[in-house]
Amino acid sequence: MAKKMHNTPNLDELEKGKWPSFVTGLKRLAKDKDIAVDLLGQLEASYKTRKGYWKGG
């Protein structure tokens, strides 16, 4: 991984539940894929700002 992982305290909370979390899988992918690092950063920003960055066509 060339990119540094983003600080993701809000996403970390999702991993603490009793159900499997998609965040765990993304963090595993982020070890090898820079695009997953970027996605985690964008998801964290979305949780902080409460704004969606993905719009349907």
PDB file with one MODEL, atoms N, CA, C and O in Angstrom:
MODEL        1
ATOM      1  N   MET A   1       0.847  -1.178   0.000  1.00  0.00           N
ATOM      2  CA  MET A   1       0.000   0.000   0.000  1.00  0.00           C
ATOM      3  C   MET A   1       0.888   1.236   0.000  1.00  0.00           C
ATOM      4  O   MET A   1       1.741   1.401   0.873  1.00  0.00           O
ATOM      5  N   ALA A   2       0.686   2.079  -0.962  1.00  0.00           N
ATOM      6  CA  ALA A   2       1.471   3.298  -1.063  1.00  0.00           C
ATOM      7  C   ALA A   2       0.840   4.449  -0.286  1.00  0.00           C
ATOM      8  O   ALA A   2       1.545   5.322   0.223  1.00  0.00           O
ATOM      9  N   LYS A   3      -0.486   4.448  -0.196  1.00  0.00           N
ATOM     10  CA  LYS A   3      -1.178   5.538   0.484  1.00  0.00           C
ATOM     11  C   LYS A   3      -1.316   5.254   1.974  1.00  0.00           C
ATOM     12  O   LYS A   3      -1.435   4.107   2.406  1.00  0.00           O
ATOM     13  N   LYS A   4      -1.296   6.338   2.742  1.00  0.00           N
ATOM     14  CA  LYS A   4      -1.485   6.231   4.184  1.00  0.00           C
ATOM     15  C   LYS A   4      -2.978   6.098   4.490  1.00  0.00           C
ATOM     16  O   LYS A   4      -3.803   6.778   3.880  1.00  0.00           O
ATOM     17  N   MET A   5      -3.319   5.223   5.432  1.00  0.00           N
ATOM     18  CA  MET A   5      -4.718   5.035   5.817  1.00  0.00           C
ATOM     19  C   MET A   5      -5.251   6.303   6.478  1.00  0.00           C
ATOM     20  O   MET A   5      -4.543   6.983   7.220  1.00  0.00           O
ATOM     21  N   HIS A   6      -6.512   6.601   6.190  1.00  0.00           N
ATOM     22  CA  HIS A   6      -7.188   7.739   6.805  1.00  0.00           C
ATOM     23  C   HIS A   6      -7.629   7.367   8.215  1.00  0.00           C
ATOM     24  O   HIS A   6      -7.875   6.197   8.506  1.00  0.00           O
ATOM     25  N   ASN A   7      -7.727   8.352   9.077  1.00  0.00           N
ATOM     26  CA  ASN A   7      -8.292   8.144  10.403  1.00  0.00           C
ATOM     27  C   ASN A   7      -9.801   7.983  10.232  1.00  0.00           C
ATOM     28  O   ASN A   7     -10.456   8.863   9.674  1.00  0.00           O
ATOM     29  N   THR A   8     -10.363   6.862  10.709  1.00  0.00           N
ATOM     30  CA  THR A   8     -11.782   6.561  10.457  1.00  0.00           C
ATOM     31  C   THR A   8     -12.523   6.182  11.741  1.00  0.00           C
ATOM     32  O   THR A   8     -12.990   5.049  11.863  1.00  0.00           O
ATOM     33  N   PRO A   9     -12.640   7.100  12.694  1.00  0.00           N
ATOM     34  CA  PRO A   9     -13.312   6.748  13.957  1.00  0.00           C
ATOM     35  C   PRO A   9     -14.787   6.385  13.785  1.00  0.00           C
ATOM     36  O   PRO A   9     -15.286   5.509  14.492  1.00  0.00           O
ATOM     37  N   ASN A  10     -15.489   7.035  12.866  1.00  0.00           N
ATOM     38  CA  ASN A  10     -16.906   6.714  12.660  1.00  0.00           C
ATOM     39  C   ASN A  10     -17.082   5.340  12.030  1.00  0.00           C
ATOM     40  O   ASN A  10     -17.972   4.585  12.421  1.00  0.00           O
ATOM     41  N   LEU A  11     -16.243   5.016  11.065  1.00  0.00           N
ATOM     42  CA  LEU A  11     -16.330   3.699  10.442  1.00  0.00           C
ATOM     43  C   LEU A  11     -15.907   2.602  11.413  1.00  0.00           C
ATOM     44  O   LEU A  11     -16.423   1.486  11.356  1.00  0.00           O
ATOM     45  N   ASP A  12     -14.970   2.917  12.302  1.00  0.00           N
ATOM     46  CA  ASP A  12     -14.546   1.940  13.310  1.00  0.00           C
ATOM     47  C   ASP A  12     -15.714   1.537  14.204  1.00  0.00           C
ATOM     48  O   ASP A  12     -15.785   0.394  14.655  1.00  0.00           O
ATOM     49  N   GLU A  13     -16.615   2.457  14.458  1.00  0.00           N
ATOM     50  CA  GLU A  13     -17.796   2.152  15.276  1.00  0.00           C
ATOM     51  C   GLU A  13     -18.679   1.100  14.609  1.00  0.00           C
ATOM     52  O   GLU A  13     -19.303   0.287  15.290  1.00  0.00           O
ATOM     53  N   LEU A  14     -18.732   1.117  13.283  1.00  0.00           N
ATOM     54  CA  LEU A  14     -19.542   0.135  12.566  1.00  0.00           C
ATOM     55  C   LEU A  14     -18.996  -1.281  12.736  1.00  0.00           C
ATOM     56  O   LEU A  14     -19.750  -2.251  12.650  1.00  0.00           O
ATOM     57  N   GLU A  15     -17.707  -1.403  12.972  1.00  0.00           N
ATOM     58  CA  GLU A  15     -17.089  -2.721  13.144  1.00  0.00           C
ATOM     59  C   GLU A  15     -17.366  -3.321  14.519  1.00  0.00           C
ATOM     60  O   GLU A  15     -17.160  -4.517  14.720  1.00  0.00           O
ATOM     61  N   LYS A  16     -17.820  -2.527  15.446  1.00  0.00           N
ATOM     62  CA  LYS A  16     -18.025  -2.995  16.819  1.00  0.00           C
ATOM     63  C   LYS A  16     -19.342  -3.725  17.024  1.00  0.00           C
ATOM     64  O   LYS A  16     -19.547  -4.325  18.079  1.00  0.00           O
ATOM     65  N   GLY A  17     -20.238  -3.692  16.048  1.00  0.00           N
ATOM     66  CA  GLY A  17     -21.536  -4.342  16.175  1.00  0.00           C
ATOM     67  C   GLY A  17     -21.423  -5.856  16.124  1.00  0.00           C
ATOM     68  O   GLY A  17     -20.351  -6.406  15.874  1.00  0.00           O
ATOM     69  N   LYS A  18     -22.556  -6.524  16.367  1.00  0.00           N
ATOM     70  CA  LYS A  18     -22.528  -7.987  16.391  1.00  0.00           C
ATOM     71  C   LYS A  18     -22.602  -8.601  14.995  1.00  0.00           C
ATOM     72  O   LYS A  18     -22.358  -9.797  14.836  1.00  0.00           O
ATOM     73  N   TRP A  19     -22.934  -7.806  13.988  1.00  0.00           N
ATOM     74  CA  TRP A  19     -23.030  -8.308  12.622  1.00  0.00           C
ATOM     75  C   TRP A  19     -21.746  -8.004  11.859  1.00  0.00           C
ATOM     76  O   TRP A  19     -21.059  -7.031  12.170  1.00  0.00           O
ATOM     77  N   PRO A  20     -21.417  -8.821  10.870  1.00  0.00           N
ATOM     78  CA  PRO A  20     -20.218  -8.540  10.060  1.00  0.00           C
ATOM     79  C   PRO A  20     -20.336  -7.175   9.382  1.00  0.00           C
ATOM     80  O   PRO A  20     -21.419  -6.769   8.959  1.00  0.00           O
ATOM     81  N   SER A  21     -19.229  -6.491   9.290  1.00  0.00           N
ATOM     82  CA  SER A  21     -19.227  -5.136   8.749  1.00  0.00           C
ATOM     83  C   SER A  21     -18.502  -5.086   7.408  1.00  0.00           C
ATOM     84  O   SER A  21     -17.463  -5.723   7.229  1.00  0.00           O
ATOM     85  N   PHE A  22     -19.055  -4.329   6.476  1.00  0.00           N
ATOM     86  CA  PHE A  22     -18.388  -4.125   5.189  1.00  0.00           C
ATOM     87  C   PHE A  22     -17.088  -3.351   5.376  1.00  0.00           C
ATOM     88  O   PHE A  22     -16.195  -3.425   4.533  1.00  0.00           O
ATOM     89  N   VAL A  23     -16.978  -2.616   6.466  1.00  0.00           N
ATOM     90  CA  VAL A  23     -15.779  -1.817   6.731  1.00  0.00           C
ATOM     91  C   VAL A  23     -14.568  -2.729   6.927  1.00  0.00           C
ATOM     92  O   VAL A  23     -13.465  -2.409   6.482  1.00  0.00           O
ATOM     93  N   THR A  24     -14.775  -3.853   7.587  1.00  0.00           N
ATOM     94  CA  THR A  24     -13.688  -4.804   7.810  1.00  0.00           C
ATOM     95  C   THR A  24     -13.125  -5.283   6.475  1.00  0.00           C
ATOM     96  O   THR A  24     -11.910  -5.360   6.295  1.00  0.00           O
ATOM     97  N   GLY A  25     -14.012  -5.600   5.553  1.00  0.00           N
ATOM     98  CA  GLY A  25     -13.572  -6.033   4.229  1.00  0.00           C
ATOM     99  C   GLY A  25     -12.841  -4.939   3.472  1.00  0.00           C
ATOM    100  O   GLY A  25     -11.839  -5.203   2.807  1.00  0.00           O
ATOM    101  N   LEU A  26     -13.336  -3.716   3.569  1.00  0.00           N
ATOM    102  CA  LEU A  26     -12.671  -2.599   2.893  1.00  0.00           C
ATOM    103  C   LEU A  26     -11.280  -2.344   3.470  1.00  0.00           C
ATOM    104  O   LEU A  26     -10.341  -2.047   2.732  1.00  0.00           O
ATOM    105  N   LYS A  27     -11.154  -2.461   4.779  1.00  0.00           N
ATOM    106  CA  LYS A  27      -9.838  -2.254   5.394  1.00  0.00           C
ATOM    107  C   LYS A  27      -8.863  -3.345   4.963  1.00  0.00           C
ATOM    108  O   LYS A  27      -7.673  -3.086   4.783  1.00  0.00           O
ATOM    109  N   ARG A  28      -9.370  -4.559   4.800  1.00  0.00           N
ATOM    110  CA  ARG A  28      -8.524  -5.655   4.331  1.00  0.00           C
ATOM    111  C   ARG A  28      -8.065  -5.365   2.891  1.00  0.00           C
ATOM    112  O   ARG A  28      -6.895  -5.559   2.560  1.00  0.00           O
ATOM    113  N   LEU A  29      -8.982  -4.905   2.047  1.00  0.00           N
ATOM    114  CA  LEU A  29      -8.630  -4.552   0.667  1.00  0.00           C
ATOM    115  C   LEU A  29      -7.665  -3.374   0.608  1.00  0.00           C
ATOM    116  O   LEU A  29      -6.816  -3.308  -0.281  1.00  0.00           O
ATOM    117  N   ALA A  30      -7.793  -2.448   1.549  1.00  0.00           N
ATOM    118  CA  ALA A  30      -6.960  -1.238   1.551  1.00  0.00           C
ATOM    119  C   ALA A  30      -5.484  -1.548   1.769  1.00  0.00           C
ATOM    120  O   ALA A  30      -4.624  -0.722   1.464  1.00  0.00           O
ATOM    121  N   LYS A  31      -5.187  -2.725   2.292  1.00  0.00           N
ATOM    122  CA  LYS A  31      -3.782  -3.103   2.473  1.00  0.00           C
ATOM    123  C   LYS A  31      -3.071  -3.244   1.131  1.00  0.00           C
ATOM    124  O   LYS A  31      -1.861  -3.036   1.037  1.00  0.00           O
ATOM    125  N   ASP A  32      -3.833  -3.600   0.086  1.00  0.00           N
ATOM    126  CA  ASP A  32      -3.239  -3.823  -1.232  1.00  0.00           C
ATOM    127  C   ASP A  32      -3.697  -2.842  -2.303  1.00  0.00           C
ATOM    128  O   ASP A  32      -3.008  -2.655  -3.306  1.00  0.00           O
ATOM    129  N   LYS A  33      -4.845  -2.219  -2.104  1.00  0.00           N
ATOM    130  CA  LYS A  33      -5.433  -1.372  -3.145  1.00  0.00           C
ATOM    131  C   LYS A  33      -5.625   0.058  -2.646  1.00  0.00           C
ATOM    132  O   LYS A  33      -6.350   0.304  -1.682  1.00  0.00           O
ATOM    133  N   ASP A  34      -4.964   0.989  -3.319  1.00  0.00           N
ATOM    134  CA  ASP A  34      -5.085   2.401  -2.941  1.00  0.00           C
ATOM    135  C   ASP A  34      -6.510   2.921  -3.092  1.00  0.00           C
ATOM    136  O   ASP A  34      -6.928   3.805  -2.344  1.00  0.00           O
ATOM    137  N   ILE A  35      -7.254   2.383  -4.046  1.00  0.00           N
ATOM    138  CA  ILE A  35      -8.619   2.864  -4.260  1.00  0.00           C
ATOM    139  C   ILE A  35      -9.493   2.581  -3.038  1.00  0.00           C
ATOM    140  O   ILE A  35     -10.404   3.353  -2.741  1.00  0.00           O
ATOM    141  N   ALA A  36      -9.226   1.490  -2.331  1.00  0.00           N
ATOM    142  CA  ALA A  36      -9.987   1.182  -1.118  1.00  0.00           C
ATOM    143  C   ALA A  36      -9.641   2.167  -0.004  1.00  0.00           C
ATOM    144  O   ALA A  36     -10.501   2.504   0.810  1.00  0.00           O
ATOM    145  N   VAL A  37      -8.400   2.630   0.041  1.00  0.00           N
ATOM    146  CA  VAL A  37      -7.998   3.650   1.018  1.00  0.00           C
ATOM    147  C   VAL A  37      -8.792   4.933   0.760  1.00  0.00           C
ATOM    148  O   VAL A  37      -9.297   5.562   1.690  1.00  0.00           O
ATOM    149  N   ASP A  38      -8.891   5.308  -0.509  1.00  0.00           N
ATOM    150  CA  ASP A  38      -9.653   6.510  -0.876  1.00  0.00           C
ATOM    151  C   ASP A  38     -11.131   6.356  -0.541  1.00  0.00           C
ATOM    152  O   ASP A  38     -11.762   7.297  -0.059  1.00  0.00           O
ATOM    153  N   LEU A  39     -11.684   5.174  -0.795  1.00  0.00           N
ATOM    154  CA  LEU A  39     -13.094   4.929  -0.499  1.00  0.00           C
ATOM    155  C   LEU A  39     -13.366   5.045   0.999  1.00  0.00           C
ATOM    156  O   LEU A  39     -14.372   5.630   1.400  1.00  0.00           O
ATOM    157  N   LEU A  40     -12.483   4.498   1.824  1.00  0.00           N
ATOM    158  CA  LEU A  40     -12.649   4.623   3.276  1.00  0.00           C
ATOM    159  C   LEU A  40     -12.619   6.090   3.703  1.00  0.00           C
ATOM    160  O   LEU A  40     -13.403   6.501   4.558  1.00  0.00           O
ATOM    161  N   GLY A  41     -11.727   6.873   3.120  1.00  0.00           N
ATOM    162  CA  GLY A  41     -11.664   8.299   3.438  1.00  0.00           C
ATOM    163  C   GLY A  41     -12.926   9.034   3.028  1.00  0.00           C
ATOM    164  O   GLY A  41     -13.407   9.905   3.752  1.00  0.00           O
ATOM    165  N   GLN A  42     -13.459   8.685   1.870  1.00  0.00           N
ATOM    166  CA  GLN A  42     -14.683   9.337   1.399  1.00  0.00           C
ATOM    167  C   GLN A  42     -15.888   8.920   2.242  1.00  0.00           C
ATOM    168  O   GLN A  42     -16.753   9.747   2.530  1.00  0.00           O
ATOM    169  N   LEU A  43     -15.953   7.659   2.635  1.00  0.00           N
ATOM    170  CA  LEU A  43     -17.038   7.201   3.503  1.00  0.00           C
ATOM    171  C   LEU A  43     -16.991   7.907   4.855  1.00  0.00           C
ATOM    172  O   LEU A  43     -18.026   8.316   5.383  1.00  0.00           O
ATOM    173  N   GLU A  44     -15.798   8.048   5.408  1.00  0.00           N
ATOM    174  CA  GLU A  44     -15.650   8.741   6.692  1.00  0.00           C
ATOM    175  C   GLU A  44     -16.109  10.193   6.562  1.00  0.00           C
ATOM    176  O   GLU A  44     -16.800  10.711   7.439  1.00  0.00           O
ATOM    177  N   ALA A  45     -15.723  10.846   5.468  1.00  0.00           N
ATOM    178  CA  ALA A  45     -16.159  12.228   5.241  1.00  0.00           C
ATOM    179  C   ALA A  45     -17.676  12.300   5.132  1.00  0.00           C
ATOM    180  O   ALA A  45     -18.294  13.240   5.632  1.00  0.00           O
ATOM    181  N   SER A  46     -18.271  11.317   4.485  1.00  0.00           N
ATOM    182  CA  SER A  46     -19.724  11.280   4.332  1.00  0.00           C
ATOM    183  C   SER A  46     -20.416  11.146   5.688  1.00  0.00           C
ATOM    184  O   SER A  46     -21.440  11.785   5.929  1.00  0.00           O
ATOM    185  N   TYR A  47     -19.863  10.321   6.567  1.00  0.00           N
ATOM    186  CA  TYR A  47     -20.441  10.180   7.909  1.00  0.00           C
ATOM    187  C   TYR A  47     -20.293  11.472   8.712  1.00  0.00           C
ATOM    188  O   TYR A  47     -21.193  11.836   9.468  1.00  0.00           O
ATOM    189  N   LYS A  48     -19.167  12.165   8.554  1.00  0.00           N
ATOM    190  CA  LYS A  48     -18.947  13.409   9.298  1.00  0.00           C
ATOM    191  C   LYS A  48     -19.864  14.528   8.820  1.00  0.00           C
ATOM    192  O   LYS A  48     -20.444  15.251   9.630  1.00  0.00           O
ATOM    193  N   THR A  49     -19.994  14.670   7.502  1.00  0.00           N
ATOM    194  CA  THR A  49     -20.767  15.782   6.947  1.00  0.00           C
ATOM    195  C   THR A  49     -22.243  15.453   6.784  1.00  0.00           C
ATOM    196  O   THR A  49     -23.057  16.340   6.528  1.00  0.00           O
ATOM    197  N   ARG A  50     -22.591  14.168   6.933  1.00  0.00           N
ATOM    198  CA  ARG A  50     -23.963  13.678   6.743  1.00  0.00           C
ATOM    199  C   ARG A  50     -24.478  14.023   5.352  1.00  0.00           C
ATOM    200  O   ARG A  50     -25.650  14.349   5.166  1.00  0.00           O
ATOM    201  N   LYS A  51     -23.576  13.943   4.385  1.00  0.00           N
ATOM    202  CA  LYS A  51     -23.909  14.257   3.004  1.00  0.00           C
ATOM    203  C   LYS A  51     -23.537  13.069   2.124  1.00  0.00           C
ATOM    204  O   LYS A  51     -22.471  12.476   2.288  1.00  0.00           O
ATOM    205  N   GLY A  52     -24.412  12.729   1.203  1.00  0.00           N
ATOM    206  CA  GLY A  52     -24.110  11.656   0.262  1.00  0.00           C
ATOM    207  C   GLY A  52     -23.308  12.181  -0.915  1.00  0.00           C
ATOM    208  O   GLY A  52     -23.606  13.251  -1.445  1.00  0.00           O
ATOM    209  N   TYR A  53     -22.312  11.447  -1.318  1.00  0.00           N
ATOM    210  CA  TYR A  53     -21.474  11.858  -2.435  1.00  0.00           C
ATOM    211  C   TYR A  53     -21.752  11.040  -3.681  1.00  0.00           C
ATOM    212  O   TYR A  53     -21.096  11.225  -4.707  1.00  0.00           O
ATOM    213  N   TRP A  54     -22.725  10.131  -3.600  1.00  0.00           N
ATOM    214  CA  TRP A  54     -23.058   9.274  -4.727  1.00  0.00           C
ATOM    215  C   TRP A  54     -24.496   9.559  -5.122  1.00  0.00           C
ATOM    216  O   TRP A  54     -25.408   9.479  -4.299  1.00  0.00           O
ATOM    217  N   LYS A  55     -24.682   9.882  -6.352  1.00  0.00           N
ATOM    218  CA  LYS A  55     -26.023  10.183  -6.858  1.00  0.00           C
ATOM    219  C   LYS A  55     -26.365   9.200  -7.966  1.00  0.00           C
ATOM    220  O   LYS A  55     -25.519   8.844  -8.786  1.00  0.00           O
ATOM    221  N   GLY A  56     -27.597   8.776  -7.973  1.00  0.00           N
ATOM    222  CA  GLY A  56     -28.054   7.871  -9.022  1.00  0.00           C
ATOM    223  C   GLY A  56     -28.242   8.611 -10.336  1.00  0.00           C
ATOM    224  O   GLY A  56     -28.407   9.831 -10.350  1.00  0.00           O
ATOM    225  N   GLY A  57     -28.218   7.884 -11.425  1.00  0.00           N
ATOM    226  CA  GLY A  57     -28.323   8.485 -12.743  1.00  0.00           C
ATOM    227  C   GLY A  57     -29.690   8.751 -13.107  1.00  0.00           C
ATOM    228  O   GLY A  57     -29.950   9.261 -14.197  1.00  0.00           O
TER     229      GLY A  57
ENDMDL
END
